């Protein structure tokens, strides 16, 4: 049955807005904010908001995502630093607004969904070529910087960029698996070439968070393959082949090798010499320690999201007075320190609900995406930055939109 023209217009606008959001992740925080506002408007500026509300409250995934906002909000009731609390709450606003808006958005067709993934792959290929050219032109200086805990210059945070590279790699594989192409059938093989390029490039980039996310997602997909096919020997061979890639990278990538030596040096400095220094690894490990120290005063409900910065600084003043205080470089530890065991427990349930609701872990790309996000949570407080929250929410809602409701106009 033909769709009403107004429905089709909203569907195209929704696709365009999501395309803008993907571009904005690499180019503009302002455009990212505008795109999210536009998506909320597309979802909520409707004649029948009651229909949207009914479908929102009947969807466990949508409710779980908004719960993350309210976990933070409730912790403000016992926070004293309201300025810092309001900053944290503002960053979490997408968890409140976007799931509700999604309940009112038209559902993507497969072709619309695949084309957004295609856009992601093309953008990352172009960006990686630019990064690679700059690296080649400044090879010695950048390698020296890498050896001192620096990184190859990237358009956005090197950690977030590496996660996008990992996601684009799996998107390439997924699109090939789905037999997708824009116009010419040979594009499918171009996608395989893109996947190979991104696989090589992420090792050249030598950002450990991105490489770890790539491998963990790869192993998760191998386990999925074994679970679905029961082909244990083939799955074992795939796992073994995947495990050899870091060895090859160590041999052929100077940046990867420098990062490996640096990580070994940093762990010796922290655990044996008891020195934090200025390296990212030692500072990350110190932030873990100080998160537990700060949470000791109230392990059940935490110190409050508004007071986590002050509590962490107080812990540093006692244990590492010469080091610059850092918030926990781990999303789960951040929630534990701010909202205690109770808040952490609720956050874990809310975070994993989208993965397990309706067995979405069986979807190849959804499982890869969630493993990448989970990896980032282990080494960064991803959701405490606007770009980190946008990375998670934009791609999550694009994927969830395939199962959203169709509504009468």
N, C-alpha and C positions, 0 to 999 in steps of 0.2 A: 504493500500500500504506500503511495507517495507520501513523503513527509511534508508538512506545511512549510511554506517558504520562510516564515519567521524562525522555525526550528532549525532549518538548514543554515540560515544566517548566523544564528547563535552558535551552531556547531562549527562553522568556519571561523568565527571570531574566537571561540575557545581554542581551536587548533592554532590560530595565529598568535594568540597570547602565550600559549605554551611554547611555541617556537621562539618568541621574543625572550621568554624566561631562560631558555637554554642558551641563547646567544648572550644574554645579560650575565649569566654565571661566569663568563669568560671576559666580559668587557666592562660592565657598569653596574655598580651597586644601586645607583639611582634608578636605572632602567629596571633592575630587579624589583625594587620597591613598587614602582609604577605598574609593572606586570602583575604583581600579586594583588594589588588593589583592583586592577581591571578584572582579574579572575574572580575575586570576591563579588564584584559588581555584576558580572555575567551570571554568577550562580544565584545571587539573592535578589536582584531586581527582576521580580517576577510577579505575575498576577496572583498566583496561588502559593503563598509561602507556607500554608498549612501542609500542603503535599510535600514540600521540601523538608519541613520539620518532621513529619511522620516517617519519611524514609531515612532521615538522619538518625533519629533515635532508634530505629529498627536495625541499624547497621553496627555491629560490634566493633568493626575496625574504626569507623568514624568516631565512635564514643571513646575508644581507647586513645586515639590521638588527642582528642580534646582533654582527656584526663591528665595528660602530661602538663598542659597549661595549668590546670587546677591544682596539681601537686605543688607546682611552684607558687601559685597564688596563695594557697593556704599557708605555706611556710612564711609568707609575709606577715601573717597575724602575730608571729612572735619574733619578728625581725625589728631591729632598732634603726638600722641604716636604710631609711626609706628611699634615698636617692639611688643607691646601688640596687635596691630591690626593684624600683621602677624601671631601671635599665635592663635588668634580667627579664622582667615581665614583658617589656616591649619586644625583646628578641623572641619571646615565646608566643607572641600574638598569632603567628601563622598556624599554630596548633589549635587555636580557638576558632579562627575564621575560615581557614581553607577547607577543613573537613565539612563544615556546614555548607560552604559554597559548592563543594563537589557534589553534594546531594541534590543540587539544582542545575548541574551542568549536563549538556547532551553527551551521550556516550560516543567515544571515538569508534570509528570503523577500524578494521584491521589495517587498511591502507593508511589512514590518518596516523594511527599509532606507529606503524612501521616507518612512516616518513619522518616523524619526530626523532626516532632513533637514528635514521639515516643522516639527518641534520647533525646530530651529535657526533657521529663518526666523521663526517666531512669537516666540521669545525675543529675537531681534535687533530685530524691529520694536518690541516693548515697550520694550526697553532704549534704542533710538534715540529713541523718543518722550520718554522720561524725560530723556535727555541734552539733547534739543532744548528741552524746557520750561525746564530749568535754564539753558540758554544764553540763551533769550529773557528770562528774569527777571534775568539778570546780564550783559546784552549788552555794555555799555561796559567793565566791568571785565575780562571774559574776552577781549575784543578787544585791550585794552591788554596783557594777559598774552601773547596770541599774538604780538604785535609784539615782545615781548622773549623770543622763543624758547620760550614756554609753549604750552599746548594747552587745548582745551575739556575740562573735567572729564568723565571716563568711569568706569564701574564698576570696570574693571581698567586696566592700562597702556594708554594711548591708542594705542600702536602695535599691541599685541595686539588691542585692541578693533576697530581699523580693519581688521585682517586678517580678523577674524570677520565684519565687515560685508561685506567683499569676497566672502568665501566664501558668506555667506548670499545675496548677490545672484545668484551663479551657481547656487546651490542652487534658488533660485526659478525661474530660467530652465529648469534641468534638470527640475524637477518638472512644469512646464508642458509641456515637450517630451515627458515620459513620460506625460502625460495623467493625472496623479495627483490625487486629491482624497479627503478623509476620508469625506464623506457626500454633499455636493451638488456637482453638476457645475459650478456657478458659481464654486466655489472656485478652479478653474483660472485664471479671469480675475482673481480676487483675488491669485493668485500673481504675475501680471504687474504688478498694481498695487503689490505688495510690492517687486518688482524695481525698478520706477521710483522708489519712495520711497527704497529703499536706495541707488540710484544718485545721487539728488539729495543724500541725507544724507551720503554719504561725501565729497562735495565741500564740503558745509557743515562737516563735521568737520575738514577741512583737514589731515589727517595725511598727510604726503607718502609715507610707506612704504605706507600702505593704498591711496592713489590710484595710486601707481606699480604696485603689485601688481594692482590692478583693470585698468589699461590693458594691462600686459604679458600678463596672462591673457586679456584680450579679444583682443589681437592673436594670441596663440597659438591661440585657438579659431578665429579667422578663417583662419589658415594651415591649420588642421586641415580647415576647411570647403572651402577651395580644393583641398587635397590629395585629399579624398574625392570631391568633386563635379566638379572641373576647371572650375568656373564662375569664371573669373578676373575678369571684369568686375564681377559681383555682389560678389565678395570684395573687389575694389579699392574699390568704393563703400562697403562696410561699413567698411573700414579708414579711408577718408577721413572718414566720418561719426564714427567713434570719435575720430579726431584733432582734430575740431572741439570736442569736449566740454571740454577744458581752457580753450579760448578763451572759451567761454560761462561757465565757472566763474569765470574771472578777472574777467569783466564783472559778474557778479551775486552772487558770494560774497565778502563783506568778509574773512572768515578766509582763504580761498584766496589772495586778492590780497595780504593782509598776509604770508602765508608766502612768496609769490613774491618780494616785495621784500626780505624778511628773508634768503632764500637768496642773492640777489644780493649783499646787503651782506656776508654772512658769507664768501662766496668772495673778495670783494675784500680783506676783512680778513686772510684766511689766506694767499692767494697773492701779494698785492701788498704789504700792510702787515706780513706775517709775524707776525700777532698771533693767538693762540689764543682768549683771552678766555673768556667764560662761555657762549657760544652752542653749541647742540648740534651744528650743522654743523661748526664749526671744531674742536670737541673730537673729533668723529668722524674728521675728516681727520687730526688729530694722532695719533689712536690707530692709524690705518693706518701712518703713518710709523714710529711706535715699535714696531709689530709686526715690521716688517722689520729695524729696528735690533736688537731683542731676539733675533731668529732668526739674526743674523749669526754668533753664536758656534758654532752647530751647525745649518746649514741642511738637512742630510740627515735627521736624526732629531729635530730640535727640542730645546728646552730641557727638555722634560718637562712634562706637564700640571700636576704639583704645583708646578713652579717658574715657571710662566708669569707669575704675578702679581708675583713678586719680580723677574724679569728685565725685565718691563715697567716697574716702578717705577724700576729702575736706569737704564733708557734715558731715562725722563722726567727723572731727576735730572741727567742730562748735557745733554739738548737742550731741555727745557722745565721748568726747576727751579721756576718759579712756578705751574705748572699742576698741577691734581689728576690723578694718573695714572688712565688708563682702559684697561681691557682692549680688545683689538681689536673694534671694532664691525662685525665681519664674520665669519661663521661659518667661512668657508674660511681667512681669515687667522689665526683662532684656532687651527685645526688645524695650519696651517703653522708657526706659532710654537711650538706645544706639541709637535707630533710630526714636524715637518720635511716635506720634500718626499715622503718615503716614506709618512708617515702621511696627508698631504693626498691623495696619489694613491689610497690605499686608501679613504679617506673618500669621495672623489668617486665611485669605483666603487660603493661600498656605498649611497650616497645615491641614485644614479640607477638602480640595479638595479630597485627597485619600479616605476619609470616605464616601463622598457623591457621588463621581463620579461613575456612573453605580450602584448606590444604594448598595454599599458594606456594609453599616451599617446593611443590612439584613442578612449578613453572621454572624453566631454565634461567631466564633473565632475572626474574624476581628473586630467586635464591642467590644468584651471583650478586645482585645489587645489595641485598640485605647482609650478605657476608662482608662485602666491602664496607658498608656503613658500620657494622659491628666491629670490624678491625679498626676503623678510625676511632671508635669509641674507646678502644683499649689503650690508645696512645695519645689521644687528644680529647679535650672537652668540646667536641664538635658542635654541640647544640648551644654553646655559649657565645657563638659569633653569628652575626646575621647571615654571612655567606655559608657557614656550616649548616645552619637551620634550613636555608634555602636549598642547598644541595640535597638534603634528605627529603624535604617536603615536596619540592618540584618534581623530582623523578618518582617519588612514591605516589603522588597524586596522579601523575600521568599514567602510571601503570594501573592504579586502582580505577581510573576512569573507564577502563575497558569493561568493568563489571558494575558500573554505576547504573542508575535507573534511567529509563526513557520516560519522559513526562509529556503529557498533553500541553500544548501552548496555551 
